Amino acid sequence: MITVTRLNGKPIVVNVELIRTVEENPDTTITLINGDHMIVKESMSEIVTKSIDYGRHLRRLMSPS
């Protein structure tokens, strides 16, 4: 899960695994796999970076097999 900021300044937590697309035109719009959209203050590159960091964090938690 990552925290992003709606345009009204309120933070919201998004499940990264439910993100279908992220677009900038010019506002950043996150589209989820269920079709819901949210417009956020963070740039597309910030969301990508947060998503990658989240994935890395999960992999660190997994025990080696």
Buried (B, 14 or more C-beta within 10 A) or exposed (E): EBEBEEEEEEEEEBEBEEBEEBEEEEEBBBBBEEEEEBEBBBEBEBBEEBBEEBEEEEEEEEEEE
